[in-house]
Amino acid sequence: MLKKRLLYLSQHRGMREMDILLGNFAKKNIGGMNQSELKQFEAVLICADQALYEWLFKGGNAPEGIPVSLLQAIKKSSNT
């Protein structure tokens, strides 16, 4: 149930670029995530689109409390 909810939330954020980026990442990776990773991804989805966009595309600071390794994986997935 959590995976379905996170997949939905990742695809319906409001900022089209983030819908695509996070939705594609979720489709590719959510099935293999453990409970801890799902909670970290949930924290990403709580962040404001603008904060994530700044970090992912403009080199800004990572949102507080979000593992940089997860953000890097999301960013890397956009290049594949």
C-alpha positions as CSV (number, residue, x, y, z in Angstrom):
1,M,0.0,0.0,0.0
2,L,2.8,2.4,0.9
3,K,4.6,1.7,-2.5
4,K,1.4,2.5,-4.4
5,R,0.8,5.7,-2.5
6,L,4.4,6.8,-3.0
7,L,4.2,6.0,-6.7
8,Y,1.0,8.0,-7.0
9,L,2.5,11.0,-5.1
10,S,5.7,10.9,-7.2
11,Q,3.7,11.4,-10.4
12,H,1.2,14.0,-9.1
13,R,3.2,16.8,-7.6
14,G,2.2,19.9,-9.5
15,M,5.5,20.8,-11.2
16,R,5.5,18.8,-14.5
17,E,9.3,18.4,-14.5
18,M,9.2,16.9,-11.0
19,D,6.3,14.7,-11.9
20,I,8.3,13.2,-14.7
21,L,11.6,12.9,-12.8
22,L,10.3,11.5,-9.6
23,G,7.6,9.4,-11.3
24,N,10.1,7.7,-13.6
25,F,12.5,7.2,-10.7
26,A,9.7,5.6,-8.6
27,K,8.6,3.3,-11.5
28,K,12.1,2.0,-11.9
29,N,13.1,1.7,-8.3
30,I,10.2,1.5,-5.8
31,G,9.7,-2.2,-6.2
32,G,13.2,-3.0,-4.9
33,M,13.2,-0.5,-2.0
34,N,13.2,-1.7,1.6
35,Q,11.1,0.0,4.3
36,S,13.9,2.4,5.3
37,E,14.4,3.5,1.7
38,L,10.7,3.9,1.2
39,K,10.6,6.3,4.2
40,Q,13.5,8.3,2.8
41,F,11.8,8.5,-0.6
42,E,8.6,9.6,1.3
43,A,10.6,12.4,2.9
44,V,11.7,13.5,-0.6
45,L,8.1,13.6,-1.7
46,I,7.2,15.9,1.2
47,C,9.8,18.4,0.1
48,A,8.7,21.4,-2.0
49,D,9.2,21.0,-5.7
50,Q,11.2,24.2,-5.9
51,A,13.7,23.0,-3.2
52,L,14.2,19.7,-5.1
53,Y,14.5,21.5,-8.4
54,E,17.1,23.8,-7.1
55,W,19.3,21.0,-5.9
56,L,18.7,18.6,-8.8
57,F,19.1,21.1,-11.7
58,K,20.8,24.2,-10.3
59,G,23.3,22.9,-7.8
60,G,21.7,24.3,-4.8
61,N,21.8,22.9,-1.3
62,A,20.1,19.6,-0.6
63,P,16.9,19.9,1.3
64,E,17.5,19.3,5.0
65,G,17.0,15.8,6.3
66,I,17.2,14.2,2.8
67,P,20.1,11.8,2.1
68,V,22.3,13.2,-0.6
69,S,22.8,9.7,-1.9
70,L,19.1,9.3,-2.6
71,L,19.0,12.7,-4.4
72,Q,22.1,11.7,-6.4
73,A,20.3,8.4,-7.4
74,I,17.2,10.4,-8.5
75,K,19.4,12.8,-10.5
76,K,21.4,10.0,-12.1
77,S,18.1,8.3,-13.1
78,S,17.2,11.4,-15.1
79,N,20.3,10.9,-17.3
80,T,19.4,7.3,-18.3
